[in-house]
Amino acid sequence: MSSIYRRALGPEFDRLHPQMQRRLGVNSSDGVACVGRGVMDEIWHGPFYVVPFLHLGSWRRILFPDRARDVPFTIENYAYVDRFGRETVTWNRTFQLAKVRRFDATFIYSEGRGGLVDYLGTHQHLAADITVTVDERGGMRLRSGATRLYEGFVAARLPSFLTGFADVREWFDDALQRFHIEVNVSHPRWGPLFGYTGWFVAEWPACPPGDVPASARPVREESRE
């Protein structure tokens, strides 16, 4: 089975650094996960008026209102087939702050939309279109686009003034033999909202189909893309 990132990138996948190919090539038939452990050199957020928005996001593990440096960090990427038959990859990030914070997302490849969809949080109630490209370092760049709200009977595209847009860069450093990540979330009117930058070292533990920890999967899976 091909990974969802290979499907999204097509021939461009081969331009990724070999370690990035290994990391983004994880799929549900491999029997392995990718778990990274490292340090976020800096976690930041925007001005005081964005803090209520970040507090709201923290209820379902989407963003959080902290600023800190040198924060121990874990990222867990598990691949599995969800209950709707879709190849799915988790991006569960844990930050060891004074109050432990977690930022969860699950990615699928949507045939209907012809690209990646990122479900944010524990209940997949926010879904964002994702554009993925390969940069000059052989790294990956993810940029979010239109965002939709799915909550009960509600299914609506959110206007841009209600949403932030994420720009995620990840690459492998040959000299240091570790991955680097940089995340910036901004709003077209309010400016920078939230972000972090740091590094991690990856391991590929065995994870046979069906052994993905329940704690890694969302509380609710949403069929609408």
ZANU-50425 format. One record per residue: x, y negated, z of N, C-alpha, C in turn; chain; residue in three letters. Coordinates in pm, whole numbers, plus 32768, in hexadecimal, padded with zeros to 4 digits. Layout:
REM residues N
   n_X   n_Y   n_Z  ca_X  ca_Y  ca_Z   c_X   c_Y   c_Z  chain  res
     X     Y     Z     X     Y     Z     X     Y     Z      A  Ala
...
This chain:
REM residues 225
   n_X   n_Y   n_Z  ca_X  ca_Y  ca_Z   c_X   c_Y   c_Z  chain  res
  8055  8077  8000  8000  8000  8000  8058  7F84  8000      A  Met
  8034  7F20  7FB1  8080  7EA4  7FA9  8057  7E47  801A      A  Ser
  80B6  7DFA  804E  8095  7D9B  80B8  8043  7D28  807D      A  Ser
  7FF8  7CE5  80D5  7FA5  7C76  80A6  7FFB  7C02  8075      A  Ile
  8075  7BF5  80A8  80CB  7B87  807E  8108  7BA4  7FF5      A  Tyr
  8126  7C20  7FDA  8154  7C45  7F54  80E5  7C2C  7EEE      A  Arg
  806A  7C4C  7F14  7FFA  7C35  7EB9  7FE9  7B9F  7E9E      A  Arg
  7FF6  7B4E  7F07  7FE2  7ABE  7EF8  8052  7A7D  7EA7      A  Ala
  80CD  7AAC  7EB9  8140  7A6F  7E75  815A  7AA9  7DEB      A  Leu
  8130  7B26  7DD4  814D  7B65  7D53  81E3  7B73  7D3F      A  Gly
  8216  7B58  7CC6  82A6  7B66  7CAA  82FE  7B0E  7D02      A  Pro
  82C5  7AA0  7D37  8312  7A46  7D8D  8340  7A8B  7E0D      A  Glu
  82FC  7AF6  7E36  8322  7B3E  7EB0  83B5  7B6A  7EA9      A  Phe
  83E5  7B8D  7E33  846F  7BBE  7E24  84D5  7B4F  7E35      A  Asp
  84AC  7AD1  7E38  8506  7A61  7E51  851E  7A4B  7EE6      A  Arg
  84CD  7A88  7F3A  84E1  7A7C  7FCA  8564  7ABC  7FF4      A  Leu
  859F  7A87  805D  8614  7AC5  809B  85EE  7B56  80BF      A  His
  864C  7BB5  80B3  862B  7C41  80D3  85EC  7C54  815D      A  Pro
  8619  7C08  81C1  85DE  7C16  8246  8550  7BDE  824A      A  Gln
  8537  7B77  81FB  84AE  7B43  81F1  8455  7BA7  81A7      A  Met
  848D  7BE9  8142  8440  7C4F  80FC  841A  7CC0  815B      A  Gln
  8479  7CE7  81AE  845C  7D52  820E  83F0  7D27  826F      A  Arg
  83FB  7CAD  82A0  839B  7C7A  8303  830F  7C6A  82C7      A  Arg
  8307  7C32  824F  8285  7C19  8212  8250  7C91  81C4      A  Leu
  82A2  7CF9  81BC  8277  7D71  8174  822D  7DD4  81CB      A  Gly
  8222  7DB8  824E  81DE  7E15  82A9  814D  7E26  827F      A  Val
  811F  7EA1  8276  8093  7EBC  8254  8062  7F34  82A5      A  Asn
  7FE1  7F4F  829C  7FA2  7FB1  82F5  7FD0  8040  82DB      A  Ser
  800C  805B  8267  8038  80E3  8249  80C9  80FD  8271      A  Ser
  810F  8096  82A1  819E  80A3  82C3  81B6  80ED  8346      A  Asp
  815A  80E0  83A3  816F  811B  8428  81D0  80CD  847D      A  Gly
  81E5  804B  845D  823B  7FF5  84AF  81F8  7F6D  84C1      A  Val
  8223  7F28  852A  81FC  7E9E  8541  8279  7E48  853A      A  Ala
  8266  7DC5  853E  82D8  7D69  8548  82C1  7D12  85C3      A  Cys
  831C  7D1C  8624  8311  7CD0  86A1  838E  7C7B  86B0      A  Val
  837B  7BF9  86BB  83EC  7B9E  86C8  83F0  7B60  8753      A  Gly
  846A  7B53  8789  847C  7B13  880B  84EA  7AAB  8800      A  Arg
  84D0  7A36  8836  8532  79CB  882C  850D  7956  8884      A  Gly
  852F  78DE  8855  851C  7864  88A2  84E7  77F6  8846      A  Val
  8482  77AF  8875  8456  7736  8830  84A7  76C2  8868      A  Met
  84F9  7688  8813  854D  7618  883F  84F9  75A1  886C      A  Asp
  8488  758E  8827  8430  751E  884C  83A0  7540  8828      A  Glu
  8345  7522  8884  82B6  7523  886A  8285  7495  8883      A  Ile
  8239  745F  8826  8210  73D2  8831  817C  73C2  880C      A  Trp
  8145  7351  8833  80C0  732D  8800  80BB  7296  87E8      A  His
  8054  726C  87A4  8045  71E0  877E  8018  7188  87F1      A  Gly
  7FE8  710F  87D1  7FC1  70AE  8838  7F51  70E0  8892      A  Pro
  7F38  7095  88FD  7ED9  70BF  8966  7E4E  70DE  892E      A  Phe
  7E28  709B  88C2  7D9F  70AE  8892  7D8B  7132  8849      A  Tyr
  7DF6  717E  882F  7DE4  7203  87F4  7DDD  7271  885E      A  Val
  7DFE  724D  88DC  7E04  72B3  8945  7D7E  72F9  895C      A  Val
  7D0B  72B2  895F  7C8C  72F9  896E  7C74  7361  8901      A  Pro
  7C9A  7341  8887  7C8D  739E  8818  7CE2  741B  8830      A  Phe
  7D5C  7408  8865  7DB4  747A  8881  7D7F  74CE  88F5      A  Leu
  7D46  748B  895C  7D08  74D6  89CA  7C97  752D  8996      A  His
  7C45  74F6  893E  7BD6  7541  8905  7C08  75BC  88BA      A  Leu
  7C73  75AB  886C  7CAB  761A  8822  7CE2  7689  887A      A  Gly
  7D13  7665  88F0  7D51  76C8  8948  7CEC  772C  897F      A  Ser
  7C6B  770A  897B  7C05  7766  89B0  7C03  77E9  8963      A  Trp
  7C21  77E1  88E1  7C21  785B  8890  7CAA  7874  8850      A  Arg
  7D0F  784B  8896  7D99  7864  886D  7DB9  7827  87E4      A  Arg
  7D91  77A7  87D6  7DB4  7759  875F  7DF0  76D6  8792      A  Ile
  7E71  76C4  8784  7EB7  764C  87B4  7EAE  7643  884D      A  Leu
  7EF6  75E2  8886  7EF1  75CA  8916  7F38  7547  8934      A  Phe
  7F19  7507  89A6  7F46  747E  89C1  7FC6  7476  8A14      A  Pro
  8031  74BA  89EB  80AD  74BA  8A3A  811F  747B  89EB      A  Asp
  817C  7443  8A36  81FD  7418  8A00  8269  745B  8A52      A  Arg
  82CE  7492  8A11  8337  74D7  8A5C  83AD  74F4  8A00      A  Ala
  841C  7519  8A3D  8494  7540  89F4  84C6  75C7  8A2A      A  Arg
  850D  760F  89D5  854C  768E  89FB  84E8  76EE  8A3B      A  Asp
  8481  770F  89F0  8413  7762  8A22  8420  77F0  89EA      A  Val
  842B  7857  8A3E  842C  78E1  8A0C  83AF  78FC  89BA      A  Pro
  83C2  7949  8950  835A  7954  88E9  8356  79E2  88B2      A  Phe
  82DE  7A13  8896  82CD  7A95  8855  8269  7A86  87E3      A  Thr
  8285  7AC7  8772  8226  7ACC  8704  8211  7B5E  86DE      A  Ile
  8192  7B87  86D2  816F  7C12  86B5  8121  7C1A  8633      A  Glu
  8159  7C62  85D4  8117  7C78  8553  80F5  7D0C  8547      A  Asn
  8075  7D2B  8556  8043  7DB2  8544  7FEB  7DB5  84C7      A  Tyr
  7FFC  7E1D  8477  7FAA  7E2E  83FF  7F48  7EA1  8415      A  Ala
  7ECC  7E8A  83F0  7E65  7EF1  8400  7DF4  7ED4  839D      A  Tyr
  7D9C  7F33  838D  7D24  7F20  833B  7CB1  7F00  8399      A  Val
  7C71  7E8C  8386  7C06  7E64  83E2  7B85  7EB1  83C4      A  Asp
  7B1D  7E96  840F  7AA3  7EE6  8401  7A57  7ECA  8380      A  Arg
  7A83  7E65  8336  7A48  7E49  82B4  7A9E  7E80  8242      A  Phe
  7B06  7ECE  8267  7B5B  7F0D  8203  7BC6  7EB3  81C9      A  Gly
  7BE3  7E44  820C  7C45  7DE5  81D9  7CCD  7DF8  821B      A  Arg
  7D35  7DF9  81CA  7DBE  7DF7  81FE  7DD2  7D75  824B      A  Glu
  7DFE  7D83  82C9  7E04  7D11  8325  7E8C  7D0E  836A      A  Thr
  7EC1  7C97  8381  7F40  7C87  83C9  7F2C  7C20  8438      A  Val
  7F51  7C45  84B3  7F47  7BE8  8524  7FC1  7B8C  8528      A  Thr
  7FAA  7B12  8557  8015  7AB4  857A  7FF3  7A83  8606      A  Trp
  801B  7AD1  866A  7FFD  7AB0  86F5  807C  7A7A  8737      A  Asn
  8076  79FB  875D  80EB  79B8  8795  80D4  7999  8828      A  Arg
  8132  79C1  887D  8127  79AA  890D  8199  794F  8938      A  Thr
  8176  78E6  8982  81D7  7883  89B3  81D8  7888  8A4A      A  Phe
  824D  78A3  8A83  825A  78B3  8B15  826D  782B  8B57      A  Gln
  8202  77DE  8B57  81FE  775D  8B9A  81D3  7770  8C2B      A  Leu
  81C7  7701  8C77  8198  770B  8D01  8111  7753  8D04      A  Ala
  80BC  7733  8CA4  8043  7781  8C8A  8059  77C7  8C05      A  Lys
  805E  784B  8C06  807C  7895  8B8C  8014  7873  8B22      A  Val
  8045  784F  8AAC  7FEC  782B  8A3E  7FFA  7891  89CE      A  Arg
  7F8B  78A7  8988  7F8D  7902  8916  7F45  78C1  88A1      A  Arg
  7F7C  78D5  882A  7F47  789C  87AF  7F34  7912  8750      A  Phe
  7EB6  7938  8738  7E97  79B0  86EB  7E61  798E  8660      A  Asp
  7E84  79E2  8600  7E4C  79D7  857A  7E53  7A60  8537      A  Ala
  7DF7  7A79  84DC  7DFA  7AF2  848B  7DED  7ACA  83F9      A  Thr
  7E41  7B07  83A5  7E44  7AE8  8317  7E0B  7B5D  82C7      A  Phe
  7DC1  7B3B  825E  7D98  7B9D  81FB  7DB6  7B66  8170      A  Ile
  7DB2  7BBC  810B  7DB3  7B8D  8081  7D24  7B98  804F      A  Tyr
  7CEC  7B29  8022  7C62  7B26  7FF3  7C5E  7B32  7F5B      A  Ser
  7C1F  7B9D  7F2B  7C0E  7BAE  7E9B  7BB7  7B3E  7E63      A  Glu
  7B4D  7B1C  7EAC  7AF1  7AB6  7E7C  7B32  7A2E  7E70      A  Gly
  7B8B  7A0C  7ECD  7BCC  798A  7EC9  7C52  798D  7E82      A  Arg
  7C81  7A05  7E66  7CFD  7A12  7E1B  7D77  79E4  7E68      A  Gly
  7D76  79F7  7EEB  7DE9  79CD  7F3C  7DD6  79F3  7FCD      A  Gly
  7E31  79C3  8020  7E2D  79E1  80AF  7DC2  798F  80F7      A  Leu
  7D86  79CF  815A  7D2C  798A  81B7  7D60  79A3  8243      A  Val
  7D69  7937  8291  7D99  793D  831B  7D23  7928  8378      A  Asp
  7D02  7990  83C6  7C9B  7982  842D  7CE1  7957  84AD      A  Tyr
  7CB3  78E9  84E6  7CF3  78B0  855B  7CA9  78D8  85DB      A  Leu
  7CF6  78F7  8642  7CBE  790E  86C5  7C8C  799A  86DE      A  Gly
  7C4E  79AA  8752  7C27  7A2D  8783  7BA9  7A63  8741      A  Thr
  7B56  7A0B  8707  7AD5  7A35  86D3  7AC7  7A1F  863B      A  His
  7B33  79FD  85F8  7B33  79EA  8567  7AC4  7989  853C      A  Gln
  7AA7  7925  858F  7A3B  78C8  856B  7A6B  7857  8512      A  His
  7AEE  784A  8500  7B25  77EA  84A0  7B77  7837  8439      A  Leu
  7B60  781A  83B9  7BA9  785B  834D  7BE1  77F0  82F1      A  Ala
  7C63  77F8  82D6  7CA5  7793  8283  7CE6  77D5  820A      A  Ala
  7CD6  7798  8195  7D1E  77C4  811F  7DB2  77A4  8130      A  Asp
  7E08  77FF  8106  7E98  77EF  8118  7EE0  77FB  8092      A  Ile
  7F36  779A  8078  7F90  77A0  8005  8019  77CB  8037      A  Thr
  8053  7831  7FF9  80D7  7862  8022  8138  7853  7FAD      A  Val
  81AF  7820  7FC9  8217  780E  7F64  829D  7839  7F9E      A  Thr
  8302  7843  7F47  838A  7867  7F6F  83E2  77EC  7F5E      A  Val
  8432  77C9  7FC5  8485  7752  7FBB  8512  7774  7F89      A  Asp
  8566  770E  7F85  85EC  771E  7F4C  8648  7775  7FA1      A  Glu
  8623  778D  8020  8672  77E3  8079  8646  7874  8073      A  Arg
  85E1  7890  8022  85A6  7915  8026  8547  7925  809A      A  Gly
  851C  78B5  80D1  84BD  78B5  813F  842E  78A9  810D      A  Gly
  83D2  78B4  8169  8344  78AB  814C  830D  7825  817B      A  Met
  82B4  77ED  812A  826B  7776  8155  81D6  7791  8148      A  Arg
  818D  777E  81B6  80FC  778D  81B7  80BD  7704  81CE      A  Leu
  805A  76E1  817C  8011  7664  818F  7F7C  7680  818E      A  Arg
  7F37  7649  81F1  7EA8  7661  81FB  7E5A  75FE  81A6      A  Ser
  7DE5  762B  8179  7D8D  75D6  8129  7D04  75CE  8167      A  Gly
  7C9E  75E3  8115  7C14  75D8  8143  7BFA  7636  81B8      A  Ala
  7BB0  7605  821B  7B91  7653  8293  7AFA  7662  82A0      A  Thr
  7AD0  76DA  82C6  7A41  76F7  82D5  7A23  7724  8363      A  Arg
  79AD  7701  8393  797E  7728  8418  7917  7797  8409      A  Leu
  792F  7806  8451  78D0  7875  8455  78AF  7890  84E7      A  Tyr
  7838  786E  8510  780E  787F  859B  777C  78A5  859C      A  Glu
  775D  7924  85BB  76D2  7951  85B5  769D  7947  8527      A  Gly
  762C  7903  8519  75F1  78F1  8495  762F  787D  8448      A  Phe
  7686  7833  8489  76C3  77BE  8449  7735  77EA  83EE      A  Val
  7735  77B5  8374  77A2  77CB  8315  77B1  774A  82C6      A  Ala
  7819  76FE  82E4  7826  767A  82A7  78B8  7657  8291      A  Ala
  78D3  7613  8222  7959  75DD  820B  7965  755D  825D      A  Arg
  79D0  7552  82A9  79E4  74DD  82FE  7A1D  7469  82AC      A  Leu
  79E9  73F1  82C1  7A23  737C  827D  7AB0  7363  82B1      A  Pro
  7B02  7325  825D  7B90  7314  827F  7BA5  72C2  82FE      A  Ser
  7B46  7267  831F  7B5C  7214  8396  7B4D  7262  8417      A  Phe
  7B1B  72E0  840D  7B0D  7334  8485  7B7C  739B  8493      A  Leu
  7BD3  73A5  8432  7C36  7411  8435  7CC5  73DC  842A      A  Thr
  7D21  742A  8463  7DAF  7411  844D  7DE2  746F  83E2      A  Gly
  7E54  744C  83A9  7E90  749D  833F  7F1A  74CA  836B      A  Phe
  7F33  754C  835D  7FB0  7587  838D  8015  7598  831C      A  Ala
  8093  7581  833E  8103  7597  82E3  8168  75EC  8331      A  Asp
  8178  766A  8307  81CC  76CA  8350  823F  76F4  82F6      A  Val
  82B9  76EB  832B  8330  7716  82E3  8379  777E  8336      A  Arg
  83A1  77EA  82F5  83EB  7853  8339  845A  7884  82DC      A  Glu
  84D2  7895  8313  8542  78C2  82C1  85A4  7911  8317      A  Trp
  85FF  7957  82D4  8662  79A7  831B  86EA  7965  830E      A  Phe
  8730  795A  8381  87B5  791D  8387  881E  798C  8388      A  Asp
  8868  799B  831A  88CD  7A04  8311  893D  79F2  8377      A  Asp
  8964  7974  838F  89D3  795A  83EA  89B2  7983  8479      A  Ala
  8938  7965  84A4  890E  7984  852D  88C2  7A07  8538      A  Leu
  889F  7A41  84C6  8856  7AC0  84C3  87D4  7AB9  8513      A  Gln
  8786  7A52  84F5  8704  7A45  8534  86A6  79F3  84DD      A  Arg
  8626  7A00  84F9  85BF  79B6  84B1  85AA  792E  84F2      A  Phe
  858A  78CD  849F  8566  7848  84D0  84D8  7829  84A4      A  His
  8492  77DE  84F7  8409  77B9  84D7  83F1  7728  84FC      A  Ile
  83A4  76E5  84A8  8380  7659  84C0  82EE  7648  849B      A  Glu
  829D  7618  84F9  820E  7606  84E4  81E9  7574  84FD      A  Val
  81A0  7539  849F  816E  74B1  84AE  80DA  74AF  848A      A  Asn
  8087  7482  84E9  7FF9  7472  84D0  7FDA  73DD  84D5      A  Val
  7F9B  73AA  846D  7F81  731B  8466  7EF3  7302  8435      A  Ser
  7EC7  7286  8444  7E42  725C  841A  7E53  71E4  83BC      A  His
  7E07  71DE  8350  7E1C  7171  82F0  7E08  70E5  832A      A  Pro
  7DB9  70DB  8395  7DA3  7058  83D3  7DEB  7049  8457      A  Arg
  7DE7  70B3  84AA  7E21  70AA  8530  7EB6  70C4  8533      A  Trp
  7EEE  70F4  84C8  7F7E  710C  84C2  7FA5  7191  8501      A  Gly
  8022  719E  8532  8052  721C  856B  7FFF  7246  85E4      A  Pro
  7FD6  72C7  85E5  7F85  72FB  8653  7FD3  7356  86B0      A  Leu
  8021  73B2  8675  805B  741E  86C4  80C6  7462  8670      A  Phe
  812A  749B  86B3  818D  74E8  8669  81F6  7524  86C5      A  Gly
  824B  7574  868B  82BA  75AF  86D5  8325  75DA  8672      A  Tyr
  839D  75E7  86A5  840D  7616  8654  8469  766A  86AC      A  Thr
  849C  76D6  8673  84F2  772E  86C1  8521  77A5  8670      A  Gly
  8542  7811  86B6  857D  7885  8673  8552  7905  86BB      A  Trp
  8565  7976  8677  854B  79F7  86B5  8598  7A63  866B      A  Phe
  85AD  7AD2  86B2  85EB  7B4A  867A  857E  7BB3  8670      A  Val
  8576  7BF8  85FF  8508  7C55  85E7  8530  7CE6  8600      A  Ala
  84CF  7D33  862E  84DA  7DC4  863A  8464  7E01  85EE      A  Glu
  8475  7E7E  85C4  840C  7EC3  8579  83E6  7F44  85C5      A  Trp
  8398  7F37  8631  8371  7FAF  867D  830E  8005  862F      A  Pro
  8311  8086  864A  82B2  80E1  860B  8224  80BC  8637      A  Ala
  81C9  80BE  85D7  813D  80A3  85F5  80E7  80EF  8591      A  Cys
  80CE  8170  85AB  807C  81BF  854F  7FF1  8183  853F      A  Pro
  7FAE  81A0  84CF  7F25  816F  84BC  7ECC  8194  8533      A  Pro
  7E82  8135  8562  7E2B  814D  85D4  7E69  812B  8659      A  Gly
  7EEC  810D  865B  7F30  80F1  86DA  7F44  805B  86F3      A  Asp
  7F09  8006  86A0  7F14  7F76  86B8  7ED0  7F57  873E      A  Val
  7F17  7F15  879A  7EDB  7EFA  881E  7E59  7EAC  8812      A  Pro
  7DF8  7ECF  8864  7D78  7E88  8862  7D8C  7DF4  8880      A  Ala
  7DEF  7DD5  88D4  7E09  7D49  88FA  7E3F  7CF6  8885      A  Ser
  7E6E  7D3A  881C  7EA3  7CF2  87A8  7E37  7CCF  8743      A  Ala
  7DC7  7D15  874C  7D5C  7D01  86EA  7CF9  7C98  871C      A  Arg
  7CB4  7C55  86C1  7C52  7BF0  86EC  7BDD  7C30  8736      A  Pro
  7B9D  7BDF  8789  7B27  7C0E  87D2  7AB7  7C2C  8771      A  Val
  7AA7  7BD8  870B  7A40  7BE8  86A6  7A7F  7BDF  861C      A  Arg
  7A53  7C35  85C0  7A80  7C2F  8535  7A11  7BF5  84E0      A  Glu
  7A36  7B97  848B  79D6  7B4E  8439  79DF  7B7E  83A8      A  Glu
  796B  7BA1  836D  796B  7BD4  82E3  796F  7B64  827C      A  Ser
  793E  7AEF  82A2  793A  7A7F  8242  79C6  7A44  8232      A  Arg
  79EE  7A30  81B8  7A74  79FE  819C  7A72  796D  816E      A  Glu
